[in-house]
Amino acid sequence: MPIQAILNEWICWGTSAKKDETRKRRIAVGLDKMRKGMRRPCCWPGCPHR
């Protein structure tokens, strides 16, 4: 999978939250998981914008 598609999934996962505090938490968690090498958000059906 191209790096841009991977980044888009993380961005979509982080910004798809309805509440601002959830969105902020997802972005922080996502950055941490990407730094640790996780390639895709776990247990998430994928970006609905595809």
Steps between C-alpha positions, in 0.01 A plus 500: 500500500643843409607722790243767405215248533628396842524862616154575364351217708664634816383854422147382427492288819622793709267759357186284471423539871199717578624645829799733509659323798470162326655644184795641698552168680488302174755728338737463797451122513539471123828691497633282781399178323651615169828581678495144637455358150128422485394537138120521525239588764394180677144370491380779274309418179688762302450847368148563368644757256655235272 
